[in-house]
Amino acid sequence: MKPPVSMDHTWGTQTLQSQSISGTEWTSWSKSQGSVFVRIHAPWQVLAREAEFLKIKVPTKKMYEIKAGGSIAKKFSAILQTLSSPLQPRVPEHSNNRMKNLSYPFSREKMYLYNIQEKDTFFDNATRSRIVHEILKRTACSRANNTMGINSLIANNIYEAAYPLHDGEYDSPGDDMNDRKLLYQEWARYGVFYKFQPIDLIRKYFGEKIGLYFAWLGLYTSFLIPSSVIGVIVFLYGCATIEEDIPSKEMCDHQNAFTMCPLCDKSCDYWNLSSACGTARASHLFDNPATVFFSIFMALWATMFLENWKRLQMRLGYFWDLTGIEEEEEHSRPEYETKVREKLLKESGKSVVQKLDANSPVDDEDDEDKLTWKDRFPGYLMNFASILFMIALTFSIVFGVIVYRITTAAALSLSKATRSNVRATVTATAVIINLVVILILDEIYGAVAKWLTKIEVPKTEQTFEERLILKAFLLKFVNAYSPIFYVAFFKGRFVGRPGSYVYVFDGYRMEECAPGGCLMELCIQLSIIMLGKQLIQNNIFEIGVPKLKKLFRKLKDETEPGESDPDHSKRPEQWDLDYSLEPYTGLTPEYMEMIIQFGFVTLFVASFPLAPVFALLNNVIEVRLDAKKFVTELRRPDAVRTKDIGIWFDILSGIGKFSVIINAFVIAVTSDFIPRLVYQYSYSHNGTLHGFVNHTLSFFNVSQLKEGTQPENSQFDQEVQFCRFKDYREPPWAPNPYEFSKQYWSVLSARLAFVIIFQNLVMFLSVLVDWMIPDIPTDISDQIKKEKSLLVDFFLKEEHEKVKLADEPTQRSQGGGDRSRRSRAASSAPSGRSQPGSIASSGSQHTNV
C-alpha cells in the first residue's frame, strides 16, 4: 500500500498515529479504496525556524506610501483606473492601496520587528506549504536505502504522491469564500475573459513561479493587440490595392497570351499564364510593400515586448519582495543519488556499504561522490546520437511528404477531370498530412526529450528542467518549422529548366512554385499548421485528455478492492478530492506551446500578417483554459519562489533575433519584392511595373525537349514554337542559350544587399529600443532605494526602542535606591537647619527628576 502525502496547514491535527519529521506533526488514516493518507501540519515553532533558515521575507510593522510620480502621472493613473474599473477582477488585492509594508528576512531574534497579530495566519498557505515541502525534501530516510527527501521516496514507490491541499471546493454552495473559489469566479471562467488577471491572488495561492507565468502570458496577450491591429491594416491594404497591382493585372490579361511550358512530362499540356489569375491576385494580399514595413515593425515589437517584460518582472519582484533573494541551495535528485551509490558500490565494495549504513546521506560536496564526465559520457553520446536521429527522422518525413506531393500531382495530372485542381488538392492534403505528423511527433519528442535528460543524470531539479527544456524546444522547433522552411527557401529552387529538369525518381520532376510564387503556399502552410496546432492541442490534448485521465482514475478507484469504510458514505474530505485530480507536472508544456506560437508570430510574419490576430484569439481562450486547469483540474502545486522565468527568456530573445534574419530572407528570396524593385528602377522604361511579368519569363525552344517528355495529344489552340518558364535565363537565340542572364545576377546581388541592410537596420533599431527602455522602471528603482533607507532607519529605531525598554527597569531600580538613601539622609539631618516640609519637597522633586 503506497500512501499519498497531503500537506495540511489550516486544519487541526487529529492523530491516529503521531510521529515527528523535523518538528512537524503528521497523521494518517485509510480510506475505503485502500489508500492511506498522511496529513502533515507544521506548528509555529517549525515555521519560524524554517522561515529563518530559508531567509523568507515577511512584512514588518513599518508601512510607507508608494509615490506615483508627478501630478501629471497621478492624474493619468487615476484616469486609467477609472476607465479600467469594469475590467478589474473583484478581489481584495486589486483595491487602490498605495501603502506597502517594509519587508525583512524572518529572524526569531528580531520578532519585535514584525507585526505578528496571530501566529496561525502570519504565514500564508503558499509559504507554509513551501516550508513543509522544503522539510520533506531535506529529510533523510534510513530505512529506504538512506534516500534523501520525499522525492526519493516517491521515485522508489514508497509513497505515491505528495501535494498541498486546496483551500476548499471551488463550486461549493453558500456564501463561504476561499481563495480557490474566488479565483474560479473572477479568473478561471470563460465568462470573465474580458477582465484583467488577479496576478497578486494567483501568486498568493500558487506561488511566484506560476504567478510569473500568468503575468508573462497576460503581457504577451496584451502586446498581441497592437500587432493584430497593424496586421489587419496590412491585410486590408493588400485587399484595397489588389486592383492596382500591375503584375497581377498582366497575368490576368488574356491578350498577353503567355504560353507556359508543361508542368509535368507527357501528360501535361502547354497552358496560358492567365489561367493562374486567381493565385496571382491572392498572392498580392500578402506579397505587397506593406509586408516589408510590417516585418520591421514585428522585429521591433518583439524587442519592446521583451523589454517591457523585464520591466514588469522587476515591478512584480518589488511588490512581491523578490528583490535581493538568494538562490536556494538545491538538493540532489534521487536518480543522481542512486547513480552515485552504484558508482561507490562498484568502486569500494564493502567499505561503501558500511558507509551507507552509517545513517548518513550521500555528501554532495565530496568530490569522490560526484559523477565525472566519464560517468556521463554514455548518456551524452546517447543524447547526441538520438537527437541527430530525431532531426533526421523529421527531415525524412518532410522529404516523404515532398515525394507524396510530386507523385500525387503526377497521378492527378493523368486525368482530365482532376487536372484543373491539381495544385490546390496536393497543397491542401500535404499540409494536413504535415499537421497530423507534427502533432504526433510533438508528443513523441516530448517523451524522448524527458528520457534523454534522465539518462544524462543531472544533479539538481533546476539543471534537469533546463536541459529538458532545451532538448524539447530543439526537437519541437525542428518538427514544427521544417515543412515551413522547405516551402519558404527550398521549394522551386532546384527544379532546373525545360530540357534539363531535376528528377527525384525516374519520371518524377522536383515540384516548383505556383506562377505567383511560393509566398501564397507558404501562407497556407503556416496558417493551417498554426491554427491546427492551437485548435487540436487546446481542445483535445489540454481539455479532453485530462478529463479522460480523471475519469479513468475514478473508475479505477471504484473498482479497486479495499477495506470497508463506514464513513465512505459521508462527504469526501479535501485530500480525497485532491487525490482524484490530475498531478501537476510543471509549466514546461504551457511555456512550450506559447514559445512555438511566438515563433509562428515572428519568424514568418512577412508571409502571414494575420498570424498575430489568430494568436490573440487563441490566447484569450488559453489564459482562461490554463486558469481553469490549475484551479479545477490539477492538484495544488508546491509554491516555488523565483525571480524570473528562467531559460525561457533566453529562448524568446533568441527567436526574436532569429526572426530578423528569417523575415529578411522571406522578403528577399520568397517574395517578388526585390525583383519588382530591380525591374522598376533598372529595367523599366517609364519607372512602373508594366512589363514585369514578361521580364521574369524566359523563352524555351520546344523542339529541344527531351525525347519522351513532350506533351502527348496536345490540345493547345495554336502550334507552339516557344514556351515560357519563370527564370532569368538567356533565350535560345543567344550565344549562351539558357545560361543565367545579367538580370539574374542583378536580382541576386540586390537580394543579398537587402538581407544585409535589412538585418543590420532592424538589429540597430532593436538595440536602440533596448537602450531607450530601461530594464528597471524609474519609480521602482527609486522605491527600492527608498525602501533600503527606510529599512535602515526603522531597524535603528526599533533597536533603540529595544535598548530603551531594556534600560528602564535598571533606571527605576537605580532611582529607587537613590530616593531611599536621600530619604534616610533627610530624616537624620538636624531639625534646626531646615524645615521638614522643604526637605520632603526637595526629596520629591529629586525623585521626579
N, C-alpha and C positions, 0 to 999 in steps of 0.2 A: 504494500500500500504506500503510495508516494503522496504525502500531504502537500497541498499548496500552502504558501505563507501569505497571510494578509496583514498589512501594516495598518493598525488602527490607532488613531491619535485623538479621537474625540470621545470615545465611549469608555466606560469603566472596565476593569479587568476582573471578570467573573472567572475564577480559577478552577479548573478541573485538575490541572496539573501545572504547577508553577516551577519554572527554572529561571536561571539568570544568564543573560548574554550581555556582557559589559554593562551591567546595571539595568538592562531592560527587563520588563516583565512580559511573559508570553503564556498564552493559554491555548488549549487545543480541545476540540470536540469533533465527533464524527457526524456525518450526515448519512442519509439512508442509502445513497448510491455507493457508499464505501469510502469516500474521500475523507481525509482528516485535515481540518483547517487549524493552523497555528496563528493565533492573533497576537500581535506584538504591540506593546504600549511602552512609551518612553516617559518616565516621570521627570519632574522638573530638574532634579539633580543631574540626570544624564543629559538632558537637553542643554543645560547650562555648561556642563563640562565639554560636550562635543562642539557646541557653538563657539566656545573659546578656542578649542583645538583647530576647528575649520576656519577661524577668523571671519565668522559671519557678521556682516554689518547689520546693526539694528538701530532704530531711531532713538535719539536721546531726548532729554526734556526740552532742549533749546529748539525753538522754531524761528524761522526768518522768512521774510517776504521775497518772493521771486519777482524781480523787476522786469517789466515787459519792454523796456526801452524808452524812447522819447514819447512825446504826446501824440505824434502822428501815428507811431506804431501802436500805441494803446487804442486810439480811435479805430484804426484799421482792424486790429484784433477784435475789438468789440463788435464792429460791423460784421466781420466774418462769423463770429459766434452767434450773432442774431440770425443771420441768413441760414446758417447750417444747423440751427437748433432742431428743426424737424428731422434731420438726418442723424442726430446723435442718439445712441442707444440709452435707454433709461436705466443706467447703472450708477452706483454711488461714485465710482472713480471719475466719471465724466462731469461731475459738478465743478463749478467755476471756483476752484480753490487755488489761490495764489500763495499759499503758505506751504513750507516744506520743513520737515524735521532734519536737523543735523544728524548724520549717521556716523557711527564709530564701531569698530570691531568689538564684539562682545567680550567682556572680561569680568570674571567673578569678583575680582578685587576692586572693581570700579562700578559696583552696582548702583551707586548713588547718581551715576551719570544718566541712567535710563529711566524712562517713565513707565515703571512696571506697576500697573494697576491690578492686573490679575495674571498670575503666573500661567494659568491654563490657556490664556488667549494671547500671551505676549508673542509667542512664535506662531506664525500662521501654519496652515496644514501642509503647504508645499515645503516649507522649511523643516517642519517636523518629519515629514516623510523622507526628506533628503538626509537628515541626521540619522534616522534609523537605517536607511539604506547604506550609508557610509559605515555604520557599525557592523552591519551584516556582511559588508564586503571585506572588512578587516578581520573578522573573527575566524580563527583557525579551528579546524575540526580534527582532533587527533584520531577519532575513530574511523574517519573516512580518508585514510591514507595521508593524513596530515594536510589536507587540502585547505586552501585559504579562501574563505568567503562563501556567500550564498550562491554566487555564480558557479563556483566549482561543484557545489552540491547539486545544483540543477543540471549541470553538464554530466555529472555522474549518475543521474536519475535517482538521486536520493530524495530530492524534492522535485515537484512537477512545475511549480511556478511561484513567483514572489511578486506581489503587487500591492501598492497602497490602495485603500478603499476610496470609492467615490463618496461625495458628501451625502448623497441620498439619491432618490429616484428623480429623474428629470420630468416625468409626466405624472407625478403624484397628485391626486386631487386635494383640494383645500388651498388655503392661503399661506401655508407654511412655505417659506422661501429659503433656498440654499444657493450657493454659488453655481452649482451644476444646473439647477432649474433656471436660474437667472440667465446663464449662458445659453441655454436652449431657447428660451423665449426671445432674447434680444440679439442672438448671434447665429445659432445653429438651425435656423429655419429659412426655407426659401422665401417665405413671405416678408422677410426683413432684408432682402438683398440690397435695397437702396440705402441702408444705414451704414454708418461707419462701424468699424470693428471695435469692441471694447478691449483694446490691447492690454490695458492695465489689469483688467479682471482675468484675461487669458493668462497673463504672466503669473498672477497670484494663484491661479488654480492649477496650471500645468507646469509652471517654471519658466525660467528665462529662455531656454533653448527653443521651446515651442512658441513662446511669445515672440521671439525674434523672427521665427519662420513666418508667422502670420503677419507680422509687421512688414517684412520684406515682400510677401505676396500682395499685401494691400497696396504698398507703394508701387510695385511693378504694375498692378492692375490700373491704378490711377494714372500712371505715366503712359499707359496704352491709349488713354483717351485722346490726348493731342495728336499722337501719331496716327490714330484711326481717322481723326478728322482730316489731317493732311493727306492720308492715303485715299480717302473718299474723294477729296478735291482733285487729286491727280487722276483718279479713275474717271471722274466726271469731265475733266479736261480732255482726256482721250476720247470720251463719247462726244463732246462738243466739237472737237476738231477733226472728227473722222471724215467728214465730207470735204474738208480742206486738204486732206493728205494726198499729195500729188502721186507718190509711188503706188498707193493702193488704187487710185483712180486709173492710172495707166495699166495696172494689172487687170482691172475690171473692164477695160475698154476693149470691146470685141473687134474694133477696127485695127488695133495693133497686130493681132493675129501672130503672137509669138508661138511658133511651133516647137514644142519641147521634145527632147529625146525620151525614149521609153523608160519607164521606171523599173522594169524588170526584163529579163531575157525572154524571147519568143512570145509569151502570152500577152505581154503589154504592148500597146499601140502608141503611136505618137499622140500628143494631146496639146490642146491650147492652154496657154497660161491663164486665160480669162476664166477657165473652169475652177481655179483656186481663188476666186474673188472673195469668197466668204472668209477664208483663212487669213487673207491679207488684211481685210478690214478689221477682223477680230484682233490681229496682232498689233494694230495701231493703238488699241485700248491700253496696252501695256508697254509697247515699244514707241515711246514718244519723248521729246526733250524733257518733259516734266519729271520723268522717272530718274533722270540723272540728278536733278536737284533733290528729289526725294531720297535718293541713296545717300547724298551728303548729309541731309537732314537726319536720317536714321543713324548714321555713324555718330553725329553729334548728340543725338538723342540717347544713344547707348552710354556715351560718356557722362552726360548730365544725369542719367538715371543712377549710374554707379556712384557719382559724386554726391548726389542727394541721399543715396542710401547710407554712405559713410556719415553724412551729417545727421541723418535720422538715428543711426546706430549710436552715435555719440550722445545725442539728446536722450534717447532711451536709457543709455548707460548712466547718464547723470541722474535721471529721475528714479531709476531702479537701483542706484547705488552700486553700479558695476565698475566705476572708475577706480583704477588702482588695485583691483582684486588680483591676487596672485594665482598662478596656475596651480591647481591642486595636484598633489602627488598621486599618480595613478598606480594601482596595484596590478600585478601580473595577471594575465589571462589564464584560466585553468589549463588550456591547451599548451601554453608556454611552460607552465609548471610541470605538466606531465612529460613534456619533451625533455626538460632539464633533468627530471628524475630518471628517465630512461637513459640519458647520457651518463649520469652519475653511476647508476647501477651497472652500466656496461663497462665503465672505466675502472671503478673502485671496488665493485663487488660487495663483500660483507661490511666493509667499513662504512660504506654509504648506507647500507640497510640499518646499521646501528645508529648512524647519524640521523636518519629519517625517523627512527623510532624514539628519538630523544625528545619528542613533542616540540620540535622547533620547525617552523615553516621554511621553505626554500628562501635563501637570502638573495634578494635581487642585487645587492651591492657587491656580492662576492663574484670576482671575475671568473672563478672556476665554474660557477653555475650558469654563466651566460652562454648563449648559443653563438658560436662564431660563424663567419661567412662559410666555412667548410661545412658546418652542420646544416646551413640553409641552402647550400649550393644546389642540391637536388630539387628543392622547391622552386628556386629561382629558374633553374633550367626548364622545369616543367611549365612554369608560368610563361617563359619566353616562347617555348615551342607551342603551347596551347593557344596563346594569343595570336601568334602568326598563323596557326591553323584556322582559328576562327575568322580572322580577317580574310584569309584565302578562301574560306568557305563562303563568306559574304560576296566576295568578288566573283566566285564561281557561280553563285546563284544569279547575280546580276548578268553575267555572261549567258547563263541559261535562259533568262528572260529575253535577252537580245536575240538569241537563236530562235526562241519562240516567235518573236516579232517578225523575224526575217522569213521563217518557214510559213507562218500563218499568212503573211502578206503575199507570199508567192502562191500559196494554195488558193486564197480568195481571189487572186487575180485571174485564175483559170476560168472562173465562172462569170458570165456577163451580168448576172443578177446581183452579185456581191462586189463587182469590180468598182462601182462608184463610191462605196463606203468603206473601202479597204483601210484607209489611213485612220479614220475615226474608230472603226471596230478594233483594229490592232492596238491603237493607243489606249483606249478605254480598258480593254481586257488585260493588257500588260500592266497598267497602273494598279488595277485591282489585285492582280497576282502579286505585284511588289508589296502592296499594302498588307495582304494576308501573311506573306513571308516575313515582313518586318515585325508584325505583331507576334508571330510565333517565335522568331529568333530573339525578340526582346525578352521574353520570359526565360528562354533557354540561356541567353547570355547573362542574365541576372543571376541565375543559379550557378553557372560556370564561374563567374567572377567571384562569387562567395566561396566556392570550393577552392579556387586557385589562391585566394587570400588565406584560407585556413591552412593550406599546406606550406605557406610561407612562414607560419608560426610567428606573427607579430607579437611583441611583448605586451603592449597595453591596448586597451579598447580604442583609444584615440588613433593610434597607429593603424590598427586593424580597419577602422572606419575610413581613414584617409586612403589607404591602399585599395580598399574595396571600391570606394567612390571613383578613383582614377581608372581602375580596370573596367568597371561597369560603364563609365562615361565613354571610354575609348571604344569599347565594343558596340555600345548602343549608338554612338555617333556615327561610326562607320556603317552600321546596319541601316540607320535611318536616312543617311545622306548619300550613300553610294549610288542609288539609281538616279538621284537628282544631279549629282556631279557628272554622271555619264551623259545625261541629256544636255547639260549646260556646256560641257567642254570637250566631249569626245564624239558625240553623235554627229555624223556628217563630215567629220574631219579626215577620215581615212577611206573615203568612198572610191577615190580615183577619178577617172573621167571616161566618157564614152570611148569604147575601143580598148580601154586599159583599166577596167574596173578591178577592185579588190574583192576577192571571193572568200567567204568564211568556209563554206564547203563547196563541193562541186556543183555549180549551177546556182548557188545562193549568194547574191551580192550583199555587201555591207549596206545597211539601211542609211538613208540620207534624210536631211531635214525637209520639212514642208517648204513650198515655194516662198512663203512669208517668213521663213527662218524657224529656228528651233525655240525661240523665246515663248511662243504660244504653247508649244508642247511642254516646255519647262514649267509654265504657269499651271497647266492642267495637272502635271505630275506633282508639283508642290502642293497645290490646293487639295487634291484628293488624299494624298498621304497625310497632310497636316490635319484635315478635318476628320479623316477616318481614324487616325490615332486618338484624337481627342474624343470623338463620339463613342468609339468602341471601348477604349480604355476607361472612360468615365462611367459609361452606363453598364458595361458588362463586368470589367475587372474590378472597379472600385465600389460598385454598388451590389452587383449580383453575386460575385464570388464570396465576399464576407457574409452575406445573408445565407448562402448555401452552407458555408462552414459552420455558422452559428446553429442552423437547423440540424446539420449532421451531428454536432456536438451534443445538442439537446436530445436527439433521438438516441445517441449512444449512452448518455447518462440514464435515460429512462429504461433502456433495455438491459443495462448492466445490473447483474445481481448484487445485492448488498444487504447489509443488516437492516432489519426493520426499524424504522424511526417513528415513535409515537407522535412526535411533533411535526412530522412531514406534512401534515395537512394544514399546518399553520402558515402564516405569511412568511415567505422566504426571507432570510437575513441578507444584509448587503453583501457579505462575502460570497454567498451563493449566487446572487445576481451578477456580481462582477466576474465570478469564475466562468459563467456562461458566455461572457463577452470574448471578442477576438483579442489575442495578445498583441501588445504594442511592439512593433518590430523596428522602430526608428523612423527618421524623417527622410532617409535616402530616396525611397520611391517618390515622395512628394516633390522633393527638390529636383530629382532627375527628370520628372515629367515636365516641370516648368523650365528647366535648363534646355531641354531639347526643343521646347516651344520657343524659347528665346532665340535659339539658333534659326528656326524657321522664320521668325520675325525679322532678324537682322541679316542673316547670311545671303539670302536670295531675294531681298525685298525689291530689288530693281526689276525682277520679273513678275512679282505679285504684290502690288501696292496694297491690296486688301487684306494681306496677312495680319496686320495689327487689329483690324476690325474683328476678324474671326477669333483671334487670340483674346480680345477683350470680352467678347460674348462668352467664350469658354470659361474665362477666369471669373466672371461674375457668378457663374454656377459653381466653379471649382472652389471658391472661397467657402461657400455655404456647404458644399459637399464634404470638404475636409473638416469643417467645423462640426457638422452633424456626425461624421465618423468618429471624431475624437470625443464628442460628448456622449453619444448614444451607442456606438458600435464597439469601441475599444475599451480595454481596461485602462484605468488611470495610470499614466506613465510616471516614472520616478522624476522628481523635479531635478533638472540639471542646470547648474549655474554656469553661464558662458558669456563672454564679452562680445562675440561676433558670430557670423555664420560660417566661419572657418574656411575650408578649402573651396567652398562653393563660390566665394567672391573671386578667387583667382581664376576659376574656370569661366565665370562670367566676363571678367576682364579680358581673358584670352580670346573668347568668342567675339567680343566687341572689336578687338584689333584684327582678328582674322576676317571679320565681316567686311572690313575696308578693302582688303585685298580681293576677296571673292566678288564683291559688287563691282570693283574696278574691272575685273576680267569679264564679268557678265555683261557689262555695258560695252566693253571694248571688243569682245570676241563673239558673244552670243547674239547681241542685238545688232541692228543695222545703223546705229547712231554714228559710229566713226566713218563707215563707208559713205553715208549721206553727207557728212561734213566735208570729207575729202572731195567728193564729186562737186558739191555746191561751191566750194571755194577754189578748186583747182581745175576742174574739167568742164563745168557748166558754162555755157556761152552767155547766159543772162543772169547768173547768180541764183538761179532757182533749182528745184529738183526735177524739172522737166527733162525727160530722157534718162533718168536714173535707172529705171528698170532695164532698159536696153543696154546701158553701160555695164551692168552687173552680169549680163548673159553673154556667154562665149558661143562661138559657132563650131559645129562639128559636121564633117562630111559623112553622110550616112553610108556612103559606099565603102568606108573604112571600118565599118562594124565587123567584128569577128564572125566567121562562118558559124552559123547555128544560133546566133544571138539576135538576128533580125526579127522584127515582128512578123508572126505568121498570120496570114489572111487579114492584112491591114485594111481597115475600112475608113481610113482617113480621107477627107474630102478631096484633097489635091495631092499630086505627086510631090514627095519630099526629097529635096536635094541636100538641104542643110537643116539640121535641128539645133536647138539651143539648150544650153545647160548652165547652171548658176556657178560661175567661177570666173576668175580673172586669168584667161589664157589667150595665147596668140591664135589668130584664126588659121584655117587650113592653108590659106594662100600666103602666109608669112614665111620668111626664110627659116624660122624655127617654129614649125607648127606645134600647137598645143603646149608649148612651154609657158611658164608663168610670165605674165606681161608686166610692164612697168607699173601699171595701176595696182597690181598685186603687191609689189614691194612698197609702193607708196602707202597703201592702206595698212600693210603690216607694220611699217615704221610708225604710222600715226597711231595705231592701236597700242604699240609698246610705249610710245611717248605719253599717250593718255593715261595708261596704267601708272606710269611713274609720277606724272603730275598729279593725278587724282589721289594716289596713295599718299604722297608727301603733303599735299594741300590739306587733306582730311586729317591726317595724323597731326599736322601742325595746329589745325583748328581744335582738335581734341585735346592736345596738350595745353593750348591756350585756355580752353574752357576749364580744364583740370586746375590750371594755375589760378584762374579768376575766382573759382568757387573754393573757399577754404574748407578743409575737411572737418574742422570743428567750428560750429556756429559761434559768432562773436559773443552773443549773450550767454551761451553755455560756458564758453571759456572764462568770461567774467564771473559767472556764478560759481564755477569751480574754484577760482582764486578766492572769491569772497567766502566760500564755504570753508576753505582751509584756514583763512584768517579768523573767521568766527569760531571755528572749532578750537583753535589755539586759545582764543580769549575765553571761551566757555570752559575749557579744560582748566585753565589757570584760575578762573573764578571759582569753579567747583572745588578745586584743590584748596584754595584759600578758605572757602567756607568750611571745608572739612577740617582744616587745621584750626580755624577759629572755634568750631564746635568742640574740638578735642581739647583746646586750651581753657574753655570756660570752667569746667569743674576744678581745674588747678587754680584758676584765679579766685574762684569762690572760696576754696579751702584756704588760700593764702590770705584773702580779705578777712575771713572769719578769725584766723589766727591773730592778725594784726589788731582786729577790734577787741578781742578778749584781752590781749596784752595791754592795749591802751586803756581799757576799762579798769583793769586791775591797777594800773598806774594812777588813774584819776582817783580811785577810791582811797588809795594810800597817801594821797597828797594832803598837806596841811590845809585846814579849812580857812585859815586866815588869808591865804594868798589869792583866792578867787572864790566866786560864788559857785555852789554846786550846779545851779542851773546852767551857767555858762559852760561849765565843764561837760555836762551832758550834751549840751548843744554842740559844743566843739567835737565831741566824740561822734555825735550823729552825723555831722557834716563830713567828717573824715570817712565814715563808713559809706555814705552815699557816693562819695568820690571814688 
